[in-house]
Amino acid sequence: MSKSSKTQNNYPLKNFNEYFNKTDSSIIQDLFNIIIILVTHFY
């Protein structure tokens, strides 16, 4: 029982880390796109 719940507790964190590692560059690219959109919108 405790082993099962421990695996369940670790699973989302591991999933999140894998997701973040995979999409790290795309997150940065999205941030740059948002900044560019904001800058061109205000100027």
C-alpha positions as CSV (number, residue, x, y, z in Angstrom):
1,M,0.0,0.0,0.0
2,S,2.7,2.5,1.0
3,K,4.7,1.7,-2.1
4,S,1.7,2.3,-4.3
5,S,0.9,5.6,-2.8
6,K,4.5,6.7,-2.9
7,T,4.6,5.9,-6.6
8,Q,1.4,7.9,-7.2
9,N,2.8,10.8,-5.2
10,N,6.1,10.9,-7.3
11,Y,4.4,10.4,-10.6
12,P,3.0,13.9,-11.2
13,L,6.3,15.5,-10.2
14,K,8.2,13.2,-12.6
15,N,5.7,13.9,-15.3
16,F,6.0,17.7,-14.7
17,N,9.9,17.5,-14.8
18,E,9.8,15.6,-18.1
19,Y,7.2,18.0,-19.6
20,F,9.3,21.0,-18.5
21,N,12.5,19.5,-19.9
22,K,10.9,18.7,-23.2
23,T,9.2,22.1,-23.6
24,D,11.8,24.3,-22.0
25,S,12.9,25.9,-25.3
26,S,9.4,26.3,-26.5
27,I,8.4,28.1,-23.3
28,I,11.2,30.5,-23.8
29,Q,10.1,31.0,-27.4
30,D,6.6,31.7,-26.3
31,L,7.8,34.3,-23.8
32,F,9.8,36.0,-26.6
33,N,6.7,35.9,-28.8
34,I,4.6,37.5,-26.1
35,I,7.1,40.2,-25.5
36,I,7.3,41.0,-29.2
37,I,3.5,41.1,-29.4
38,L,3.3,43.4,-26.4
39,V,6.1,45.7,-27.7
40,T,4.6,46.0,-31.2
41,H,1.1,46.5,-29.7
42,F,2.3,49.5,-27.6
43,Y,4.6,51.1,-30.1
